[in-house]
């Protein structure tokens, strides 16, 4: 009886984890059917360049939401950090890396400021970051003197718009891009195999070996197909390398470190976490500092993408990041979610926006569709919890 229950639990977990991936594949298939240019090398490259900063924000926002908080200030912070970089590089003529460091420094300071009010004073993050959204937007206007600054040019511009190609040659495609994607697939397969062996060692139920192999083959096929398309365009985008490194680092941070486990504990049950000896204030402080840092990274990448800084930059970015997390499986009450889920959720938002743009759908309709998708995702989470409570 216990074996049957374990198998059923495994099946339910796989459905929950795979459902968002299936939805992503279906959405991609729909837009490919409606517009043959959707999966073209050029459009896929533009998709990476245009939405990478939202995916970076989603990584940080997922950690915030897992911890039981919310951050409404990240869009304004993207604008502020981009403005600081522009003033340093464009107005004062400093090297590109000085502008990047200045932006990251501002992000860390803002994260520490908000972390103090959340962790030490005890004001809910929703209120603190709502105030921050207004403050940082005002500071952006002051830093820029209400005007836009451009262009960055040079290396700073290449952060989001540069490519790694031609290193290994190739006729009509870039070999280096395919090699990098191949290494990534091999690394993923190895990590999944180690995870499976670890579960077996602890007598946990795992999927059958044939199903495991089929899943790896499907993932490898999709990833290599994506790499092949990029290799036929301009090669490997620099920003994609940055994003991949961040995903790997934060996946390890959340799943394999004490800090990550404490974030889940606080979001899952705050009182139990306190009684277990978790340093709640310490963890909450660094959650906000980390969000400030990643918002600054997104600010650098966005300003590089637009080749300048504008007072209105980053408008509504926080809502896109929050939506990506909830669509990617985060729970409204906290304690649940994965970095990979945030990335898939962000990709769904990006694919919907890009696909509807190719179809010429008005912006107003795009907002309605994305709002409905978010509502359905959160509704599904609430329904799943109620159903789970009813069966206990």
Buried (B, 14 or more C-beta within 10 A) or exposed (E): EEEEEEEEEBEEEEEBBEEBBEBBEEBBEBBBEEBEEBBBBEBBBBBBBBBBBBBBBBBBBBBBBBBBBBBBBBBBBBBBBBBBBBBBBBEEEBEBEBBBBBBBBBBBEBBBBBBBBBBEEEBEBEEBBBBBBEBBBEBBBEBBEEEBBEEBEEBBBBBBBBBBBEBEEBEEBBBBBBBBBBEBBEEBBEEBEEEBEEBEEEEEBBBEEEEBEEBBEEBBEBBBEBBBBBBBBBBBBBBBEBBBEBBBEBBEBBBEEEBBBBBBBBBBBBEEBEEEEBBBEEBBBBBBBBBBBBBBBBBBBBBBBBBBBBBEBBBEBBBBBBBBBBBBBBBEBBBBBBBBBBBBBBBBBBBBBBBBBBEEBEEEEBEEEBEEBBEEBBEBBEEEBEEEEEEE
